[in-house]
Amino acid sequence: MAVSVDEAVSTGPARDHTPPARRLGGRGRSVLEVALLTVLAVVMLFPVLWMIETSIKENRDVYAIPAKFFDFKVTLDHYKDVFVAPDGGRSALSVSFLNSVVVAGASTVLATVLGVPAAWAYSRFAVKAKKDQLFFILSTRFMPPVVVVVPIFLMYRQVGLIDNKLGLILIYTAFNVPFTIWMMKGFVDEVPAEYEDAAMLDGYTRLQAFRRFTLPLLVPGIAATAVFALIFSWNEFVFATFLTSSDSVRTAPPAIAGLIGGTTTDWGLVAAASVVFALPVLVFAYLVRKHLIAGVTLGAVRR
Amino acid sequence: MAGIEVTALHKRYPDGTVAVDHVDLSIGDGELFVMLGPSGCGKTTTLRAIAGLERQTTGDIHIGGTLVNDLPPAERDIAMVFQFYALYPHLRTRDNLAFPLRAEGLPKPEVHKRVDEAARLMRLGPLLDRRPRQLSGGEQQRVALARALVRRPRAFLMDEPLTNLDAELRADMRTEIKHLQGELGATMVYVTHDQVEAMSLGHRIAILNKGRVEQIGTPLEVYDRPASLFCAAFIGSPPMNLIEVEVADGKLRGQGGLVLTPPSGLPRDRRLVAGVRPEALEVTAPGAERSVPARVVSAEWLGDEIIYVVDHNGQRDVRVRMPPTVRFAADATVGLRHTGGTPAVYDVRTEELVA
């Protein structure tokens, strides 16, 4: 079904269909649109802007009443504090960032490596009770992950995975694999199986045919799926809080949250840490944006 | 080139679906063999089993006298052309053609020679430097055919290669494939659901239904004496009229009173159905000799012929093919008579040809 959004929302017969914009008067509508979008943008972006501002203000400007929007002195001290400990060594925050990179990266790679071949198999082969299996895989995502925090905690304690990066990697992989399988199955379905058939007749094994012909066509899908998996692992807070305790293992979300509270909160440091935390995913998404758009819109159009 | 023997082929998928129940085929060296049937009849699965893309549950496949059951597709030395062409999207025509040869590890000059040869045969000269997406459907399918040719395989397998082309192009390509097959003397197994394609291409046709072979024969055999009621209803456009008949006074009498010439060796005490081709009947003026009274229900004016649908004595919707000069209005009272030879007669219960 190749239905554009416009077609999909228009219900009346096409002939006497006037776009709603005309009926309201095109000009008035677009002004209203712009106004609404501006308000929305301000509401959405103000916290981000405020975070960035706070991260480059000196502490007394941060606490200034009334708040200083423009006339403050710019300082990068907070960013220095994010990475460098007061004694000159590496700060606990920088260690947690590194942990986040390792945990999110490894779990995304693992989920992709496990999920893509599984999706390919589910798409290509007649598997016994395929639909039931796929439903089961999806069903693991039905409940909110928080529900299983306590059982996971107890299990991890038994096997010694508490306060262990491997433990986090495994649990994030477990959450990302079902998602990867489902999303990738859609992408694999879009690639005609005939490419692999033809390659097999041309002398390749099934796996070679997959690797040489199907896999390259799946790159946009893999990129899109991996970004989502990465964002999930990167942002995950609850499990990271429950399953880790020491500074050497803890990932960034609980580490940043840990800065708040106590007798005083160094809001400048919190803001700077948050900016640093937000950047990698933004940069990554920006780098793969072409694939991301191709990936997210694929399947919306018939081949 | 080589012949292909398929013996007692059975394919059951892990989910329990039986795609092929029991198929025996003996395809001669240099033969253009067509497998015809409705979708889901097992023709494509049979073809894919011959190619090695599916592993049959039981049964044997021999290509050129060699048992190939356990050989991967590449080692069976066959080429396949797909409905969706399956040209590698990132390769130019030239490289698409050269691809299977390079995979085989042929020396460069030989690859070049064979690609040129195939390109000349399929008239691909101007298309050699384009990528698949720059080619029309017909051009893509010609490239796909050429890619099958360069291999010089022992047999060609064609999986509905013309289905995605528009009607005019399909007729052209049909001629082209037939010509090519004759010129190369190639063994070709051709799967289609289009009876016109099957009739015009095949040296022999196998009609498949529900994973079984209903009939194997030359196009004329299949047309004149369909082996079962299924074949009778499947071949021909419009298909045979199936008229319940009984034997009386040495005549074959249809329910509506239509009299047919009985074939010899008719079994007794069985319910019978006669298969009468629309061109073996004639619509006449009412009361003409040997005719039964009938009424025209509708007429399809096709230009070169008219298909009349007539009722007579409660026998409904009998189709009659008439030349365009014989014109009756809808609802006209007419006569209907049989003009052809002995019809094919089927047992209602077994649905098989009895005489």
Contacts between the chains, C-beta under 8 A, distances in Angstrom:
chain1	res1	chain2	res2	distance
A	126	B	13	4.2
A	126	B	14	5.3
A	126	B	15	5.6
A	126	B	17	7.7
A	127	B	14	6.5
A	127	B	15	7.5
A	128	B	14	4.6
A	128	B	15	5.9
A	129	B	15	7.3
A	130	B	15	6.9
A	192	B	84	5.2
A	192	B	86	6.6
A	194	B	82	4.4
A	194	B	83	7.7
A	194	B	84	5.1
A	194	B	85	7.6
A	194	B	86	3.6
A	195	B	86	5.5
A	195	B	88	6.9
A	197	B	48	7.9
A	197	B	51	7.7
A	197	B	53	5.3
A	197	B	73	7.9
A	197	B	80	7.0
A	197	B	82	6.7
A	197	B	86	6.7
A	198	B	80	7.1
A	198	B	82	6.6
A	198	B	86	4.2
A	198	B	88	7.7
A	200	B	52	7.7
A	200	B	53	6.5
A	200	B	72	7.2
A	200	B	73	4.6
A	200	B	74	6.6
A	201	B	51	6.4
A	201	B	52	8.0
A	201	B	53	7.7
A	201	B	73	4.8
A	201	B	74	6.5
A	201	B	78	7.0
A	201	B	79	6.6
A	201	B	80	5.3
A	201	B	100	7.6
A	202	B	74	6.8
A	202	B	99	6.2
A	202	B	100	4.1
A	202	B	103	4.8
A	203	B	74	3.8
A	203	B	100	6.9
A	203	B	103	4.2
A	203	B	104	6.2
A	204	B	74	7.1
A	204	B	103	6.9
A	205	B	72	7.0
A	213	B	88	6.6
A	216	B	90	7.2
A	217	B	89	7.4
